[in-house]
Amino acid sequence: MHLLLTDETNVTPGTGAEFFACGGLIIHLDRVPDMDRGIADIRDAQGYGSEDDLKFDTRERPSHVTIEQAREAKRQVVELCRRLECKFIAYVILHKIIRGGPEGAVVFGLNTVLWRFNKFLEQNHDWGVVLTDTLPVVSAKSFYQQKFKRGLVLGDKAVTLRNIRLFGSTCIGASHLASAIDIVLGAFRYCISSPRNREAAGTMMVNVVDLMWGEVEGDNLRVLDKGLVLRPKLDAIRHPVYRAKYDDLLRNLAELYRRGSNA
């Protein structure tokens, strides 16, 4: 059985935040104890107390933890996810295309991540459970009930999420695992949001791509529409300005990956 932890970022547009992103981190349930112990050890080693939150945003670190300690904690968490063979799914959409405001962005993004997770489970002949971050929607209860009873509602049709058998929520401070998705998604967000430190972003991009769900073809890992889901699909974007934004995004991510690979 696999567990999917989800989170969202860049919920509102801002400087360097043209794209909304929703992410999911997949971990086999047998490896949850190792993830829990591993993050607990990282927290202890880098000076985090039992009441302190471990998140990607360095500005939100506790005052007694240095910037260097916070960065090292994040690096070790990502490396732990890689060692435990976690998989990452990222959904990305341009803010100017989003309909329904922040709630609509979260719902559509999460629906897509759930859809890909169900595909992952089908391919692995397995079933799974989902824990989302606290959802900024009118009724999280109704959302979970709809996903379980009907699946993804697309107009007058529904796509059943047959392999997902439990939906619920968690948050930072309620589980060490919540720190893992916050940090992995945070690293991805940094890469898509005009990063100032491109050397650091290159390293992050290599690590994130290594975590993404994909298929190996020769020497290449194909992640598009598996671990990396762009919406709308590129061939459906007719507005030249919007299409240019997506093309720039992909070129930037590819350049960061090359930079990180050659470091």
C-alpha positions as CSV (number, residue, x, y, z in Angstrom):
1,M,0.0,0.0,0.0
2,H,1.2,3.5,-0.8
3,L,0.5,6.8,1.0
4,L,0.1,10.1,-0.9
5,L,0.8,13.4,0.9
6,T,-0.3,16.6,-0.9
7,D,0.3,20.3,-0.6
8,E,-0.1,23.4,-2.7
9,T,2.0,26.5,-3.2
10,N,1.9,29.9,-5.0
11,V,-1.8,29.9,-4.3
12,T,-2.0,33.6,-5.2
13,P,0.0,35.3,-7.9
14,G,2.9,37.5,-7.0
15,T,6.4,38.7,-8.0
16,G,8.1,35.6,-9.5
17,A,5.0,33.5,-8.8
18,E,3.2,33.3,-12.2
19,F,2.4,29.6,-11.8
20,F,0.3,27.8,-9.2
21,A,1.6,24.4,-8.2
22,C,0.1,21.5,-6.4
23,G,2.2,18.5,-5.4
24,G,2.0,15.0,-4.1
25,L,4.7,12.8,-2.5
26,I,4.2,9.1,-2.7
27,I,5.8,6.7,-0.1
28,H,5.3,3.0,0.4
29,L,3.6,2.4,3.7
30,D,6.3,0.0,4.8
31,R,8.8,2.9,4.7
32,V,6.7,5.4,6.7
33,P,8.5,4.4,10.0
34,D,11.9,5.0,8.3
35,M,10.7,8.4,7.1
36,D,9.4,9.3,10.6
37,R,12.6,8.3,12.3
38,G,14.8,9.9,9.7
39,I,13.2,13.3,9.9
40,A,13.2,13.1,13.7
41,D,16.9,12.5,13.6
42,I,17.4,15.4,11.1
43,R,15.5,17.7,13.3
44,D,17.5,16.8,16.4
45,A,20.8,17.1,14.6
46,Q,20.0,20.6,13.2
47,G,18.6,22.1,16.4
48,Y,14.9,21.8,15.9
49,G,12.9,21.5,19.1
50,S,9.8,19.4,19.6
51,E,7.6,22.5,19.2
52,D,9.3,23.8,16.0
53,D,8.0,23.4,12.5
54,L,10.4,22.1,9.8
55,K,9.4,23.8,6.5
56,F,11.0,24.7,3.2
57,D,10.7,28.5,3.7
58,T,13.9,29.5,5.6
59,R,12.2,32.6,6.8
60,E,9.8,30.5,8.8
61,R,12.6,28.6,10.7
62,P,12.7,29.0,14.5
63,S,15.0,31.8,15.7
64,H,17.5,29.5,17.3
65,V,18.1,27.6,14.1
66,T,20.6,29.2,11.8
67,I,20.1,29.6,8.0
68,E,22.8,27.0,7.4
69,Q,21.2,24.5,9.8
70,A,17.8,25.0,8.1
71,R,19.3,24.5,4.6
72,E,21.1,21.4,5.7
73,A,17.9,20.0,7.3
74,K,16.1,20.5,4.0
75,R,18.9,18.9,2.0
76,Q,18.8,15.9,4.2
77,V,15.0,15.5,4.1
78,V,15.1,15.5,0.2
79,E,18.0,13.0,0.3
80,L,16.0,10.8,2.7
81,C,13.0,10.9,0.3
82,R,15.3,9.7,-2.5
83,R,16.8,6.9,-0.4
84,L,13.3,5.7,0.6
85,E,12.4,5.7,-3.2
86,C,9.5,8.2,-2.8
87,K,7.9,9.5,-5.9
88,F,6.8,13.1,-6.6
89,I,3.9,14.4,-8.7
90,A,3.7,18.1,-9.6
91,Y,0.8,19.9,-11.2
92,V,1.4,23.4,-12.7
93,I,-0.9,26.0,-14.2
94,L,-0.4,29.6,-15.1
95,H,-2.3,31.9,-12.8
96,K,-3.8,33.9,-15.6
97,I,-5.6,30.8,-16.9
98,I,-7.1,29.7,-13.6
99,R,-10.8,30.0,-13.1
100,G,-12.6,29.9,-9.8
101,G,-9.9,31.8,-7.8
102,P,-7.6,30.1,-5.2
103,E,-10.2,27.5,-4.3
104,G,-10.7,26.5,-7.9
105,A,-6.9,26.3,-8.4
106,V,-6.5,24.0,-5.4
107,V,-9.5,21.8,-6.3
108,F,-8.4,21.3,-10.0
109,G,-4.8,20.8,-9.0
110,L,-5.6,18.3,-6.3
111,N,-8.0,16.4,-8.6
112,T,-5.2,16.0,-11.2
113,V,-2.7,14.8,-8.6
114,L,-5.2,12.3,-7.3
115,W,-5.9,11.1,-10.9
116,R,-2.2,10.6,-11.5
117,F,-1.7,8.8,-8.1
118,N,-4.6,6.4,-9.0
119,K,-2.8,5.7,-12.3
120,F,0.4,5.1,-10.4
121,L,-1.4,2.6,-8.2
122,E,-3.0,0.9,-11.1
123,Q,0.4,0.4,-12.8
124,N,1.8,-1.0,-9.5
125,H,-1.3,-3.2,-8.9
126,D,-1.6,-1.6,-5.5
127,W,-4.0,0.5,-3.5
128,G,-3.4,3.7,-1.5
129,V,-4.5,6.3,1.0
130,V,-4.4,10.1,0.7
131,L,-3.6,12.8,3.3
132,T,-4.0,16.3,2.0
133,D,-2.8,19.5,3.7
134,T,-5.6,21.5,5.2
135,L,-7.7,22.5,2.2
136,P,-8.8,26.1,1.6
137,V,-12.2,25.1,0.4
138,V,-15.7,25.7,1.8
139,S,-16.2,22.0,2.8
140,A,-13.2,19.7,2.9
141,K,-15.6,17.0,4.2
142,S,-17.7,17.2,1.1
143,F,-14.6,17.1,-1.1
144,Y,-13.3,13.9,0.5
145,Q,-16.7,12.3,0.4
146,Q,-17.1,13.1,-3.3
147,K,-13.6,11.7,-4.1
148,F,-14.4,8.4,-2.4
149,K,-18.0,8.0,-3.6
150,R,-17.8,9.4,-7.1
151,G,-14.2,10.1,-7.9
152,L,-13.4,12.9,-10.3
153,V,-16.5,14.6,-11.5
154,L,-16.0,15.9,-15.1
155,G,-19.2,17.6,-16.2
156,D,-21.9,14.9,-16.2
157,K,-19.3,12.1,-15.9
158,A,-17.3,10.7,-13.0
159,V,-13.9,8.9,-13.1
160,T,-13.8,6.5,-10.2
161,L,-10.6,6.5,-8.1
162,R,-10.8,2.8,-7.6
163,N,-7.4,2.2,-6.1
164,I,-7.6,5.0,-3.5
165,R,-9.4,3.7,-0.4
166,L,-9.1,6.4,2.2
167,F,-9.1,10.2,2.1
168,G,-8.1,12.5,5.0
169,S,-6.0,15.5,6.0
170,T,-2.9,16.4,8.1
171,C,-0.8,19.4,8.6
172,I,2.7,20.6,9.6
173,G,3.2,19.7,13.2
174,A,0.9,16.8,13.1
175,S,3.4,14.5,11.4
176,H,7.0,14.5,10.4
177,L,5.9,13.3,7.0
178,A,4.1,16.6,6.4
179,S,7.5,18.3,6.4
180,A,8.7,16.0,3.6
181,I,6.0,17.1,1.1
182,D,6.4,20.8,2.2
183,I,10.1,20.7,1.5
184,V,10.0,18.8,-1.8
185,L,7.2,21.0,-3.1
186,G,9.0,24.0,-1.8
187,A,12.1,23.1,-3.7
188,F,10.1,22.7,-6.9
189,R,8.3,26.1,-6.3
190,Y,11.7,27.7,-5.9
191,C,12.7,26.4,-9.3
192,I,9.6,27.7,-11.1
193,S,9.5,31.1,-9.4
194,S,12.5,33.0,-10.9
195,P,15.1,31.7,-8.5
196,R,17.8,34.2,-7.5
197,N,20.4,31.6,-6.6
198,R,20.5,29.5,-9.8
199,E,23.3,27.3,-8.6
200,A,21.2,26.2,-5.6
201,A,18.1,25.9,-7.9
202,G,20.1,23.6,-10.2
203,T,20.9,21.2,-7.4
204,M,17.2,21.3,-6.3
205,M,16.0,20.6,-9.8
206,V,18.2,17.6,-10.2
207,N,16.9,16.2,-6.8
208,V,13.3,17.0,-7.6
209,V,13.4,15.4,-11.1
210,D,15.1,12.3,-9.5
211,L,12.0,12.0,-7.3
212,M,9.4,12.5,-10.0
213,W,7.3,9.6,-11.2
214,G,8.3,8.7,-14.7
215,E,9.5,6.1,-17.2
216,V,13.1,5.4,-18.0
217,E,13.8,5.4,-21.8
218,G,17.4,4.6,-22.4
219,D,19.4,7.2,-20.5
220,N,16.4,9.5,-20.1
221,L,13.7,9.8,-17.5
222,R,10.4,10.8,-19.0
223,V,8.2,12.7,-16.5
224,L,5.9,14.9,-18.5
225,D,2.3,14.1,-17.8
226,K,3.3,11.6,-15.1
227,G,5.4,13.3,-12.4
228,L,5.1,16.7,-14.1
229,V,1.6,17.6,-15.2
230,L,1.2,20.9,-17.1
231,R,-2.3,22.3,-17.5
232,P,-3.7,23.1,-20.0
233,K,-1.8,20.6,-22.1
234,L,0.7,22.5,-24.3
235,D,-1.0,21.6,-27.6
236,A,-4.2,23.1,-26.2
237,I,-2.8,26.5,-25.4
238,R,-3.8,28.9,-28.2
239,H,-3.0,32.2,-26.7
240,P,0.6,33.0,-27.9
241,V,1.5,35.0,-24.7
242,Y,0.4,32.1,-22.5
243,R,2.1,29.5,-24.6
244,A,5.3,31.5,-24.4
245,K,5.1,31.5,-20.6
246,Y,5.0,27.7,-20.6
247,D,7.8,27.4,-23.1
248,D,9.9,29.7,-21.0
249,L,9.1,27.6,-17.9
250,L,10.2,24.4,-19.6
251,R,13.4,26.0,-20.9
252,N,14.2,27.4,-17.5
253,L,13.7,24.0,-15.8
254,A,15.8,22.2,-18.4
255,E,18.6,24.8,-18.0
256,L,18.5,24.4,-14.2
257,Y,18.6,20.6,-14.6
258,R,21.7,20.9,-16.9
259,R,23.3,23.3,-14.5
260,G,22.7,21.0,-11.5
261,S,23.8,17.9,-13.4
262,N,27.1,19.5,-14.4
263,A,27.9,21.0,-11.0
